Amino acid sequence: MKAAINHSVARWCFDEMDIETLCFEVKKIGITGIDLVGPEDWPVLKKYGLVSTMCNGAELNLVDGFNDLQFHEKLIQNYSEMIPLVAKAGYKNLICFSGNRRGKSDEEGWNNCVIGLKKLIPLAEKHDVILVMELLNSKIDHIDYQCDKTAWGVELVKRINSQNFKLLYDIYHMQIDEGDVIRTIEENHQFIAHYHTAGVPGRHEIDDTQELNYAAIMKAIANTGFNGYVGQEFVPKNPDKLAALKQAILICDV
């Protein structure tokens, strides 16, 4: 590995493997972390010297999020319990979601997210945990999701105004909803804590069967000085899923 990019992989993309097998296999190909695992799997990751690079388990789901006041009580309870667990385990990132618009304007969504998240920021700052909101496309995969544009997410980060709230820039999702990936990363990298990959269209391999130039994107990310993780979050077409994952790591190892 060339060390410019820290590599991780999303657990759910390989959910036909048990967590022990996944940890054993991914470590062999230079991956040092696994995304989207909760406390129940952390001991296995530690056994293999892997990091839980994007913790989960506090969210309700992707559609019921911080942009809706009716979910705040449960979300604040969940995140208040999870933040100390993440810190105790020695991890950094904990995922969160805006939720669906359900008719709410940008301003209403921002305001509601600020109300909820600001109740958690002191705890996150105390434990040095970053709450990370994922950018998802609302065109194809997550119709009506509110945090569907980089500009919307960046505005929310600015309003929260804490180093403990940032964005998960999903390259696949943002290519679908807005494109202009490299320029967007260069102009907004300071607001981004984590990246996800997948091929467009289809969410499969990131090779030359899809439209994105991942080697160029990784070079752009590395050039920003980013020292977090890039998580592979694609569903392989190749029956040998681990071979597809190894190929993706080689593409991204710039």
C-alpha positions in Angstrom: 0.0 0.0 0.0 1.2 3.5 -0.9 -0.3 5.0 2.3 -1.8 8.1 0.6 -5.3 6.6 1.2 -6.6 4.8 4.3 -8.8 1.9 3.0 -12.0 0.6 4.6 -15.0 -1.4 3.4 -18.7 -1.2 4.2 -19.9 -4.3 6.2 -23.3 -4.6 4.4 -21.7 -5.1 1.0 -20.3 -8.4 2.2 -23.0 -9.5 4.5 -23.0 -13.0 3.2 -19.8 -13.4 5.1 -19.7 -13.6 8.9 -17.8 -10.8 10.5 -14.9 -13.0 11.5 -14.3 -14.2 7.9 -14.6 -10.7 6.5 -12.1 -9.3 9.0 -9.6 -12.1 8.2 -10.0 -11.7 4.4 -9.9 -7.9 4.1 -6.8 -7.5 6.3 -4.9 -9.6 3.7 -5.6 -7.0 1.0 -4.5 -3.9 2.8 -7.8 -2.7 4.3 -7.4 -1.4 7.8 -11.0 -0.6 8.8 -14.7 -1.6 8.4 -17.5 0.8 8.0 -21.0 0.6 9.4 -20.6 -1.9 12.3 -21.9 -1.4 15.8 -20.7 -2.4 19.2 -21.6 -6.1 18.9 -18.9 -6.5 16.2 -16.2 -4.3 17.6 -14.5 -7.1 19.6 -14.0 -9.1 16.4 -12.5 -6.1 14.6 -10.1 -5.5 17.5 -9.1 -9.1 17.4 -7.8 -8.5 13.8 -6.4 -5.1 14.5 -9.0 -3.4 12.4 -10.7 0.0 13.1 -14.5 0.6 13.2 -14.1 3.5 10.7 -17.7 4.6 10.6 -19.7 3.4 13.6 -23.4 2.9 13.4 -26.3 1.7 15.6 -27.6 5.0 17.0 -29.7 6.0 13.9 -33.3 5.1 13.6 -33.1 4.5 9.8 -32.3 6.7 6.8 -35.7 8.3 6.4 -36.5 9.3 10.0 -33.7 11.7 10.9 -32.7 15.0 12.6 -34.6 17.2 10.2 -37.9 16.1 11.9 -38.6 17.2 15.4 -40.8 14.2 16.2 -37.8 11.9 16.1 -35.5 14.1 18.2 -36.3 12.5 21.6 -35.4 9.0 20.5 -32.4 10.1 18.4 -30.9 12.2 21.2 -31.4 9.2 23.6 -29.7 6.8 21.2 -26.8 9.1 20.3 -26.3 10.0 24.0 -25.9 6.4 24.8 -23.7 5.5 21.7 -21.2 8.4 21.8 -19.5 7.3 25.0 -19.4 3.7 23.7 -17.7 4.8 20.5 -15.1 6.8 22.5 -14.5 4.0 25.0 -13.8 1.6 22.1 -11.2 4.1 20.8 -13.2 5.1 17.6 -14.0 8.4 16.1 -16.8 8.5 13.6 -20.5 7.9 14.2 -23.0 8.1 11.3 -26.2 10.1 11.3 -28.8 11.0 8.7 -30.9 14.1 7.8 -34.0 12.0 7.1 -36.5 12.6 4.3 -38.0 16.0 3.5 -41.6 15.2 3.8 -42.4 18.6 2.4 -39.9 20.5 4.5 -38.0 23.4 3.0 -34.2 23.6 3.1 -34.5 26.2 5.9 -36.8 24.1 8.0 -34.6 21.1 7.6 -31.5 23.0 8.6 -33.2 24.6 11.6 -34.6 21.2 12.8 -31.2 19.5 12.4 -29.5 22.3 14.3 -31.9 22.0 17.2 -31.3 18.3 17.5 -27.6 18.0 16.8 -26.6 21.0 19.0 -28.0 19.0 22.0 -25.4 16.3 21.2 -22.4 18.4 20.2 -21.2 19.0 23.8 -21.2 15.3 24.4 -19.5 14.6 21.1 -16.8 17.2 21.9 -16.3 15.9 25.4 -15.6 12.4 24.0 -13.9 13.5 20.8 -16.4 11.7 18.6 -17.4 13.1 15.2 -21.1 12.9 14.2 -21.0 12.4 10.4 -24.0 13.0 8.3 -24.1 11.1 5.0 -24.9 12.7 1.7 -27.3 10.4 -0.3 -28.8 10.8 -3.7 -32.5 11.5 -3.8 -32.8 10.9 -7.6 -32.5 7.1 -7.7 -31.8 5.4 -4.4 -33.2 7.5 -1.6 -36.1 9.5 -3.0 -37.0 12.6 -0.8 -33.8 12.4 1.3 -33.0 15.9 2.4 -29.2 16.0 2.7 -28.8 15.2 -1.0 -26.5 18.0 -2.1 -23.1 18.9 -0.9 -24.1 22.6 -0.5 -27.0 21.6 1.8 -24.7 19.5 4.0 -22.0 22.2 4.1 -24.5 24.8 5.1 -25.5 22.6 8.0 -21.9 22.0 9.1 -21.4 25.8 9.1 -24.5 26.3 11.2 -23.4 23.6 13.7 -20.0 25.2 13.8 -18.1 22.3 15.5 -15.2 20.2 14.5 -17.3 17.3 15.8 -19.9 17.5 13.1 -18.9 16.8 9.5 -20.1 15.1 6.3 -19.7 11.7 4.7 -19.2 12.5 1.0 -20.5 9.5 -0.9 -18.9 9.7 -4.3 -21.5 7.4 -5.9 -24.4 9.3 -4.5 -23.1 12.7 -5.3 -22.2 11.8 -8.9 -25.8 10.9 -9.4 -27.3 14.0 -7.8 -24.7 16.7 -8.8 -21.6 15.4 -10.5 -18.5 17.7 -10.6 -16.9 15.4 -8.0 -13.3 16.5 -7.9 -14.0 20.2 -7.9 -16.6 19.7 -5.1 -14.1 17.8 -3.0 -11.3 20.3 -3.5 -13.6 23.2 -2.5 -15.3 21.5 0.5 -12.8 19.0 1.9 -12.6 20.7 5.2 -16.2 19.8 5.9 -15.7 16.1 5.0 -14.8 13.4 7.5 -15.1 10.3 5.4 -15.7 9.1 1.8 -17.6 6.2 0.2 -17.2 4.7 -3.3 -19.2 2.7 -5.8 -19.5 2.6 -9.6 -22.0 4.8 -11.4 -24.5 3.6 -12.7 -25.4 0.5 -10.8 -23.4 0.7 -7.5 -21.1 -2.1 -8.7 -17.3 -2.3 -9.3 -15.3 0.9 -9.6 -13.4 -0.3 -12.7 -13.8 0.8 -16.3 -17.3 -0.6 -16.5 -18.6 2.6 -15.0 -18.2 6.3 -15.6 -16.1 7.6 -12.7 -12.3 7.9 -12.7 -11.6 6.7 -9.2 -7.8 6.9 -9.5 -8.1 10.6 -10.3 -10.6 11.2 -7.5 -8.4 9.5 -5.0 -5.4 11.6 -6.1 -7.6 14.7 -5.6 -8.6 13.5 -2.1 -5.0 12.8 -1.1 -4.0 16.2 -2.4 -6.3 17.9 0.1 -4.3 16.4 2.9 -7.1 14.1 4.0 -6.1 11.6 6.6 -9.4 9.8 7.2 -10.7 6.8 5.4 -12.2 6.0 2.0 -14.7 3.2 2.4 -15.5 0.8 -0.5 -19.3 0.6 -0.6 -20.1 -1.2 -3.8 -21.9 -4.5 -4.5 -19.7 -6.6 -6.7 -21.0 -8.3 -9.8 -18.0 -10.5 -9.9 -18.9 -13.8 -8.1 -15.5 -13.6 -6.5 -16.4 -10.6 -4.3 -13.0 -10.5 -2.6 -11.2 -10.3 -6.0 -13.5 -7.3 -6.9 -12.7 -5.7 -3.6 -8.9 -6.2 -4.0 -9.1 -4.7 -7.5 -10.9 -1.6 -6.0 -8.2 -1.2 -3.4 -5.6 -1.3 -6.1 -7.4 1.4 -8.2 -7.7 3.6 -5.1 -4.2 3.0 -3.8 -2.6 6.1 -5.4 
